[in-house]
Amino acid sequence: MPIPEFIRSLRSKIGTELLQVPVVSAFAYDDKGRLLLIQDKDSGLWSAPSGIVDPHELPSDAAVREVWEEAGVFVELTHILGVFAGEHFSKTYDNGDRLAAVTTVFAAKVIRGTPRPDHEETSDARLFLPSEIDTLSCSTHFQVIRKAVNQSPSHAYFKPSTWQPREI
């Protein structure tokens, strides 16, 4: 993923220290029930289109933008599927930069466009039936999201809180 300019600016000040950023992802379905997935150019793994929310950008706009940029498909968001964070949403890049994502996942429907890779971040973009996805090599974070939203499709997913004040 290209480094957004605001992240590049922060990195010049903090180096490779852990940086927590807002990220969005879209599970976009066509009218045949197929899910739009992109293949990451670097890893070869499949996942839903996603990316960092720019400063002052609405998460909903970021989700629609990322699907367009990574897969060439225009979508309409329908609802929030869940909010995810934790070990499967953290990464250390080859240059040592550490990133922790708080990812808002939207459901979407495909409005127009034919899936195509951008050849910068993605090497492929396609629509898959749910049964076809099980045969793909998918990113861990995508698998975590897919499992969670499939278990409770009628409610937005979030991991229940475990925090408590020291004195009750």
C-alpha positions as CSV (number, residue, x, y, z in Angstrom):
1,M,0.0,0.0,0.0
2,P,1.4,3.4,-0.9
3,I,2.2,5.5,2.2
4,P,-0.2,8.4,2.5
5,E,1.5,11.8,2.8
6,F,0.3,12.4,6.4
7,I,1.8,9.1,7.5
8,R,5.0,9.9,5.7
9,S,5.1,13.2,7.6
10,L,4.5,11.5,11.0
11,R,7.1,8.8,10.3
12,S,9.7,11.6,9.7
13,K,9.0,12.6,13.3
14,I,8.4,9.2,15.1
15,G,10.4,6.8,13.0
16,T,9.2,3.2,13.1
17,E,7.3,3.6,16.4
18,L,3.8,2.0,16.6
19,L,1.2,4.1,14.9
20,Q,-2.5,3.4,15.3
21,V,-4.6,4.5,12.3
22,P,-8.2,4.3,11.2
23,V,-8.8,1.9,8.4
24,V,-11.9,1.0,6.4
25,S,-12.9,-2.1,4.4
26,A,-15.8,-2.9,2.2
27,F,-17.5,-6.3,1.7
28,A,-19.2,-5.4,-1.6
29,Y,-21.7,-7.9,-3.1
30,D,-23.2,-7.9,-6.6
31,D,-26.8,-8.8,-7.4
32,K,-25.7,-12.5,-7.8
33,G,-24.4,-12.6,-4.2
34,R,-20.8,-12.6,-5.2
35,L,-18.2,-10.8,-3.0
36,L,-15.6,-8.4,-4.5
37,L,-12.1,-9.3,-3.5
38,I,-8.7,-7.9,-4.4
39,Q,-5.4,-9.8,-4.6
40,D,-2.6,-7.9,-2.8
41,K,0.3,-7.3,-5.3
42,D,3.0,-7.9,-2.7
43,S,1.7,-10.9,-0.8
44,G,-0.6,-12.6,-3.3
45,L,-3.3,-12.9,-0.6
46,W,-6.9,-12.2,-1.3
47,S,-9.0,-9.8,0.8
48,A,-11.7,-7.2,0.6
49,P,-10.7,-3.7,-0.6
50,S,-9.5,-1.6,2.3
51,G,-7.3,1.3,3.2
52,I,-6.3,4.1,5.6
53,V,-8.8,7.0,6.2
54,D,-7.2,10.3,5.2
55,P,-7.4,13.2,7.7
56,H,-10.8,14.9,7.7
57,E,-12.2,12.2,5.4
58,L,-15.4,10.4,6.3
59,P,-14.9,6.7,6.8
60,S,-17.8,6.1,4.4
61,D,-16.1,8.1,1.7
62,A,-12.8,6.3,2.3
63,A,-14.5,3.0,1.9
64,V,-16.1,3.9,-1.4
65,R,-12.8,5.5,-2.6
66,E,-10.7,2.5,-1.7
67,V,-13.0,0.1,-3.6
68,W,-12.8,2.3,-6.7
69,E,-9.1,2.8,-6.5
70,E,-8.2,-0.9,-5.8
71,A,-10.8,-2.6,-7.9
72,G,-12.4,-0.1,-10.3
73,V,-15.9,-0.7,-9.0
74,F,-18.3,2.0,-7.7
75,V,-20.3,0.8,-4.6
76,E,-23.0,2.0,-2.4
77,L,-22.6,1.3,1.3
78,T,-25.5,-0.3,3.1
79,H,-24.5,-0.7,6.7
80,I,-21.6,-1.3,9.1
81,L,-20.7,-4.9,9.5
82,G,-18.3,-4.4,12.4
83,V,-15.3,-2.7,14.0
84,F,-12.1,-4.7,14.4
85,A,-8.7,-4.3,16.0
86,G,-6.0,-6.4,17.7
87,E,-3.2,-8.7,16.7
88,H,-4.6,-9.7,13.3
89,F,-4.9,-6.0,12.4
90,S,-1.3,-5.0,13.2
91,K,1.7,-5.3,11.0
92,T,5.4,-4.6,10.9
93,Y,6.5,-3.6,7.4
94,D,9.8,-4.6,5.8
95,N,11.2,-1.1,6.6
96,G,10.4,-1.6,10.3
97,D,7.4,0.7,10.4
98,R,4.8,-0.7,12.9
99,L,1.1,-0.1,12.3
100,A,-2.0,-1.0,14.3
101,A,-5.3,-0.6,12.5
102,V,-8.8,0.0,13.9
103,T,-10.9,-1.2,11.0
104,T,-14.5,-0.3,10.3
105,V,-16.0,-2.8,7.9
106,F,-18.9,-1.7,5.7
107,A,-21.4,-3.9,3.7
108,A,-21.9,-2.5,0.2
109,K,-23.6,-3.3,-3.1
110,V,-21.9,-3.0,-6.4
111,I,-23.4,-0.2,-8.5
112,R,-21.3,-0.2,-11.6
113,G,-17.9,-1.1,-13.0
114,T,-16.0,-4.3,-13.9
115,P,-13.5,-5.5,-11.4
116,R,-9.9,-4.8,-12.4
117,P,-6.6,-4.5,-10.5
118,D,-4.9,-1.2,-10.1
119,H,-1.4,-2.8,-10.6
120,E,0.0,-0.6,-7.9
121,E,-1.5,-2.3,-4.8
122,T,-3.6,-5.0,-6.4
123,S,-2.7,-7.7,-9.0
124,D,-6.2,-9.0,-9.5
125,A,-9.8,-8.1,-8.6
126,R,-12.7,-10.4,-9.0
127,L,-16.2,-11.3,-7.8
128,F,-16.5,-14.7,-5.9
129,L,-19.3,-16.9,-4.8
130,P,-19.1,-17.6,-1.0
131,S,-18.2,-21.3,-1.8
132,E,-15.3,-20.2,-4.0
133,I,-13.7,-18.0,-1.3
134,D,-12.9,-21.1,0.8
135,T,-10.4,-22.3,-1.8
136,L,-8.4,-19.0,-1.9
137,S,-5.3,-18.0,0.0
138,C,-6.7,-15.1,2.0
139,S,-5.2,-12.6,4.4
140,T,-5.6,-13.4,8.1
141,H,-7.5,-10.1,8.8
142,F,-10.0,-10.9,6.1
143,Q,-10.6,-14.4,7.5
144,V,-11.2,-13.0,11.0
145,I,-13.7,-10.4,9.6
146,R,-15.5,-13.0,7.4
147,K,-15.8,-15.5,10.3
148,A,-17.2,-12.8,12.7
149,V,-19.7,-11.3,10.3
150,N,-20.9,-14.7,9.1
151,Q,-21.6,-15.8,12.7
152,S,-23.9,-12.8,13.4
153,P,-25.0,-11.3,10.1
154,S,-27.9,-9.3,11.6
155,H,-25.8,-7.3,14.1
156,A,-22.7,-5.2,13.8
157,Y,-19.7,-7.1,15.2
158,F,-17.4,-5.8,17.9
159,K,-15.4,-7.7,20.4
160,P,-17.0,-7.3,23.9
161,S,-15.2,-5.1,26.3
162,T,-13.1,-6.7,29.0
163,W,-11.9,-3.4,30.6
164,Q,-13.0,-2.6,34.2
165,P,-12.1,0.2,36.5
166,R,-9.6,-0.8,39.3
167,E,-12.1,-0.1,42.0
168,I,-15.7,-0.9,41.6
